[in-house]
Amino acid sequence: MIYSKSHRYFVTITKCRAFYKFYYKSIGFLLVLFSFFAHSATNEQIKIIQQSAENYILNHIEQPPGGQLTVKAANIDSRVFATDCPSPLVTSSASLNSQSSNITVLVECPEDNWRLYVPVRLTTLGPQVTLALPLNRGQIITANDVIISMVDLHRFRRQGFSSLNMVVGAKVKRNLNVGSVIQERDICVVCRNETVMIKAVQEGMTITTRGTALTDGSAGDQIRVKNTKSNRIIEGRVTGIGEVTVQF
C-alpha cells in the first residue's frame, strides 16, 4: 500500500499530539502527587495531634478514686493532611463515657481548615480486694486471705470492694481461687438464717437487740430480719459484719 507525503505528515502530527498529551498528563499527575506528599503530616505534627487528643481525655475524665487513668491515642497515617496550626488545636468529642474503653476525639485547626478524628484508648486502674489464698464455700475471710490489687475496671465491670474492711469477717458463698476479685455475689456480710445484731436508731438514740437474717446481704443492702424477742419481721440496712441497722 502506498501512502502520500501528506498522509505521512498527518500521521506524524497525530503521534506528536498524542505524545505531548500523555506528557502533560504525566506532569500534572506528578505535580498533584508532589503536592499531596508536600502537605502530608510530619512526625512532629502527628505527635502534637495525638497529644491533643490524649490531653482532652485526661482533662475531661476523672481519675478513679485511689486509682489511675492512662490514655493512648491510636496511630495516625502519615499521609493525612495537616499543618502547623497558627493557634492551639481545637478538641472535642460527641461522647465522654468514662465507662468506655475507647473514645473518639475530634482534633481540628479552623484557620487551616483541616480536622481529624482520633480514637483514644482508656485504661482505668482501680483498687479492688483480691484473694491471696484460695477459699472454700463457708469459710470466713480473714485479713491474711485478702490483698488490694490494681484492676483494669473496664475489663472488670462487676461490683467489687475497694477496702479490706468491707470483706474481712464475711462468709464465702462459693469456692474462690487465688487472685480472684471478690464480688458482692461471692460473700455475705450478713448471711441467711444466721444471728445478727439489730441496731434501732431514733433521734440519736440507739437500741440493740438480736435477730435472725432471713436473706443474705452485702454492705448497704436492705434485708428482712426477724427480731428474736418479739418475733416481729422488720427491714433494715446491712451496716457491718452481722449487723443490721433500722431507722425509726
Backbone torsions as a table, in degrees:
resi	resn	phi	psi	omega
1	MET	NA	136.1	-175.8
2	ILE	-106.7	128.7	177.9
3	TYR	-108.0	141.5	178.0
4	SER	-77.3	165.0	177.8
5	LYS	-61.5	-38.9	-179.3
6	SER	-64.7	-36.6	178.6
7	HIS	-66.6	-44.6	178.9
8	ARG	-63.6	-34.9	178.6
9	TYR	-66.0	-40.7	179.2
10	PHE	-63.8	-41.4	179.3
11	VAL	-64.2	-42.3	-179.3
12	THR	-62.9	-45.6	179.0
13	ILE	-61.1	-41.6	-179.5
14	THR	-62.7	-43.1	179.3
15	LYS	-64.9	-39.5	179.3
16	CYS	-64.0	-43.2	178.6
17	ARG	-62.0	-41.8	179.1
18	ALA	-64.0	-39.2	179.8
19	PHE	-64.6	-47.7	-178.2
20	TYR	-66.7	-35.1	177.4
21	LYS	-62.4	-44.5	177.4
22	PHE	-65.3	-39.0	-178.3
23	TYR	-63.0	-47.8	-177.7
24	TYR	-68.7	-34.6	175.3
25	LYS	-63.1	-41.5	179.6
26	SER	-64.6	-42.7	177.9
27	ILE	-61.9	-42.4	179.5
28	GLY	-62.5	-42.1	179.0
29	PHE	-62.8	-43.3	-180.0
30	LEU	-65.2	-38.1	177.9
31	LEU	-64.2	-42.0	177.3
32	VAL	-63.7	-44.4	-179.9
33	LEU	-62.8	-41.8	178.3
34	PHE	-64.1	-42.0	179.3
35	SER	-63.2	-37.6	-180.0
36	PHE	-62.8	-48.9	-178.2
37	PHE	-72.4	-28.3	179.3
38	ALA	-66.3	-28.0	-179.6
39	HIS	-103.8	7.3	176.2
40	SER	-69.0	152.9	-176.4
41	ALA	-66.4	140.2	174.1
42	THR	-84.7	166.6	178.5
43	ASN	-59.6	-39.1	-179.8
44	GLU	-66.3	-40.4	178.5
45	GLN	-64.7	-39.2	179.0
46	ILE	-63.8	-42.9	178.6
47	LYS	-61.0	-41.3	179.5
48	ILE	-64.1	-41.1	178.6
49	ILE	-63.3	-45.5	179.6
50	GLN	-63.2	-44.2	179.9
51	GLN	-63.4	-37.5	178.4
52	SER	-63.0	-42.2	178.5
53	ALA	-65.5	-43.0	179.8
54	GLU	-65.7	-43.5	179.7
55	ASN	-63.2	-34.3	178.3
56	TYR	-61.1	-44.2	179.4
57	ILE	-65.3	-45.8	-178.2
58	LEU	-63.3	-29.5	-179.6
59	ASN	-83.8	-14.4	-175.3
60	HIS	-118.4	-12.4	177.6
61	ILE	-111.1	125.7	-178.1
62	GLU	-71.5	146.4	173.6
63	GLN	-68.4	140.5	177.5
64	PRO	-65.9	143.6	179.8
65	PRO	-55.6	121.9	179.6
66	GLY	71.1	6.4	-176.8
67	GLY	-120.6	-155.5	-175.0
68	GLN	-148.4	138.4	175.6
69	LEU	-111.6	123.6	174.8
70	THR	-119.1	146.1	-177.9
71	VAL	-130.4	150.9	-180.0
72	LYS	-145.6	114.6	178.0
73	ALA	-72.4	147.4	179.8
74	ALA	-69.9	160.9	175.5
75	ASN	-64.2	145.9	-179.0
76	ILE	-118.2	132.5	178.9
77	ASP	-63.6	126.0	-177.2
78	SER	-66.8	-10.9	-179.6
79	ARG	-83.4	-5.4	179.5
80	VAL	-67.2	153.7	179.1
81	PHE	-80.6	132.8	176.6
82	ALA	-159.4	157.6	177.8
83	THR	-135.4	170.7	170.5
84	ASP	-77.9	96.4	-173.3
85	CYS	-60.9	132.1	-178.9
86	PRO	-68.2	-14.0	177.1
87	SER	-133.7	165.8	-179.4
88	PRO	-55.9	141.3	179.9
89	LEU	-63.1	144.6	179.2
90	VAL	-96.4	129.7	-178.7
91	THR	-123.8	147.2	178.7
92	SER	-161.8	168.2	177.7
93	SER	-151.5	142.6	179.3
94	ALA	-76.1	-18.4	-178.1
95	SER	-143.6	134.8	177.5
96	LEU	-129.9	58.4	179.6
97	ASN	-83.3	111.6	-177.6
98	SER	-66.5	-15.8	178.8
99	GLN	-84.3	-7.9	-179.3
100	SER	-84.6	146.5	178.5
101	SER	-90.4	-9.2	177.6
102	ASN	-140.3	133.0	176.9
103	ILE	-132.1	132.9	178.6
104	THR	-92.8	128.1	-178.1
105	VAL	-112.5	132.5	175.3
106	LEU	-89.4	120.3	177.4
107	VAL	-112.5	126.3	-176.4
108	GLU	-143.9	156.3	175.1
109	CYS	-122.1	95.4	-176.6
110	PRO	-59.9	-35.9	-177.6
111	GLU	-63.0	-41.0	-178.5
112	ASP	-99.2	5.6	171.8
113	ASN	57.8	51.6	171.3
114	TRP	-138.5	153.0	179.7
115	ARG	-146.5	155.9	-177.5
116	LEU	-150.1	133.2	176.1
117	TYR	-91.9	124.4	-175.6
118	VAL	-120.2	114.2	174.3
119	PRO	-70.4	136.8	178.9
120	VAL	-124.3	129.2	179.5
121	ARG	-93.3	133.1	-179.4
122	LEU	-107.9	137.0	171.7
123	THR	-125.2	116.0	-178.0
124	THR	-110.4	111.8	178.4
125	LEU	-99.8	131.8	179.4
126	GLY	-138.5	154.1	-179.5
127	PRO	-73.4	131.2	177.4
128	GLN	-139.1	145.9	178.5
129	VAL	-75.6	124.5	178.6
130	THR	-127.1	162.2	-176.2
131	LEU	-85.3	131.7	173.6
132	ALA	-91.7	-19.8	179.8
133	LEU	-136.4	151.4	177.1
134	PRO	-70.9	145.4	178.6
135	LEU	-129.5	144.5	177.6
136	ASN	-102.4	159.2	179.9
137	ARG	-54.4	132.4	177.8
138	GLY	95.5	-12.8	179.3
139	GLN	-75.2	151.1	176.6
140	ILE	-93.6	132.1	-178.5
141	ILE	-76.1	129.1	175.9
142	THR	-109.0	170.8	-179.1
143	ALA	-64.0	-25.5	179.6
144	ASN	-78.4	-14.1	-175.4
145	ASP	-85.4	-18.0	-170.0
146	VAL	-129.2	154.0	175.3
147	ILE	-140.1	166.8	174.0
148	ILE	-97.3	126.7	177.4
149	SER	-124.5	150.7	175.7
150	MET	-85.4	122.0	-172.9
151	VAL	-120.3	141.8	174.6
152	ASP	-69.9	106.4	-174.3
153	LEU	-70.2	-19.6	176.9
154	HIS	-73.5	-29.1	179.4
155	ARG	-89.6	-27.1	177.1
156	PHE	-108.0	99.3	-172.6
157	ARG	-103.3	3.7	179.8
158	ARG	-90.6	167.4	-175.6
159	GLN	-79.6	115.4	177.6
160	GLY	-115.0	-158.3	-177.9
161	PHE	-129.9	140.7	-178.4
162	SER	-104.2	-3.0	-178.9
163	SER	-131.8	138.9	179.2
164	LEU	-64.2	-34.2	-178.3
165	ASN	-62.9	-19.3	-178.1
166	MET	-78.2	-15.0	-176.5
167	VAL	-123.1	-24.2	-179.3
168	VAL	-63.3	126.7	-177.0
169	GLY	98.1	-11.8	178.9
170	ALA	-80.6	159.9	-179.7
171	LYS	-99.9	137.4	179.2
172	VAL	-80.7	132.9	-176.6
173	LYS	-95.1	-9.8	177.6
174	ARG	-155.8	164.7	179.7
175	ASN	-66.0	135.9	-179.0
176	LEU	-129.3	142.4	-178.5
177	ASN	-96.2	163.8	176.1
178	VAL	-59.6	136.1	178.9
179	GLY	88.4	-7.4	179.4
180	SER	-67.8	136.8	172.0
181	VAL	-78.8	124.3	-178.3
182	ILE	-74.5	125.7	179.6
183	GLN	-107.7	163.1	-179.1
184	GLU	-57.5	-36.1	-177.2
185	ARG	-72.8	-13.0	-176.7
186	ASP	-82.6	-20.4	-173.3
187	ILE	-135.0	164.4	170.0
188	CYS	-128.1	120.1	175.5
189	VAL	-71.8	-38.4	169.0
190	VAL	-120.9	126.6	-173.7
191	CYS	-109.1	145.7	-178.1
192	ARG	-58.1	137.0	177.9
193	ASN	71.4	7.2	177.5
194	GLU	-101.0	155.7	-179.0
195	THR	-73.4	135.4	178.7
196	VAL	-129.3	162.0	173.0
197	MET	-96.0	125.6	178.7
198	ILE	-99.4	123.2	177.8
199	LYS	-106.6	114.8	177.8
200	ALA	-97.4	117.8	-175.8
201	VAL	-113.4	128.7	178.0
202	GLN	-149.7	117.7	177.0
203	GLU	50.4	47.6	176.5
204	GLY	82.7	-7.9	179.5
205	MET	-100.8	136.0	-178.3
206	THR	-121.4	129.7	176.2
207	ILE	-120.1	133.5	-179.0
208	THR	-114.0	147.9	176.6
209	THR	-153.9	175.2	-179.6
210	ARG	-100.2	152.8	177.5
211	GLY	-156.6	-179.2	178.9
212	THR	-122.0	128.6	178.1
213	ALA	-73.4	132.6	179.6
214	LEU	-95.2	-12.3	177.0
215	THR	-144.6	163.2	172.4
216	ASP	-72.3	154.2	177.3
217	GLY	-155.8	143.5	173.2
218	SER	-103.2	173.5	-177.7
219	ALA	-56.1	127.6	179.3
220	GLY	92.0	-12.3	-179.5
221	ASP	-71.9	147.8	173.2
222	GLN	-94.4	120.4	-177.8
223	ILE	-131.6	167.6	178.0
224	ARG	-98.8	135.6	178.1
225	VAL	-132.7	154.6	179.6
226	LYS	-111.6	123.2	178.5
227	ASN	-68.7	123.8	-175.7
228	THR	-64.0	-38.4	-176.6
229	LYS	-75.3	-46.2	-174.0
230	SER	-98.4	-9.7	-174.7
231	ASN	61.0	14.3	-180.0
232	ARG	-80.8	137.2	178.7
233	ILE	-96.2	124.2	-178.5
234	ILE	-130.8	168.2	177.0
235	GLU	-111.0	138.4	178.8
236	GLY	-145.5	170.3	-179.3
237	ARG	-105.0	135.0	178.4
238	VAL	-69.0	118.5	-177.4
239	THR	-118.7	2.0	179.1
240	GLY	178.5	179.9	178.7
241	ILE	-64.5	118.4	179.7
242	GLY	62.4	28.0	-176.3
243	GLU	-131.5	133.7	177.4
244	VAL	-129.4	131.3	-179.2
245	THR	-110.0	133.2	-179.8
246	VAL	-118.0	129.6	177.8
247	GLN	-97.6	128.9	177.8
248	PHE	-112.4	NA	NA
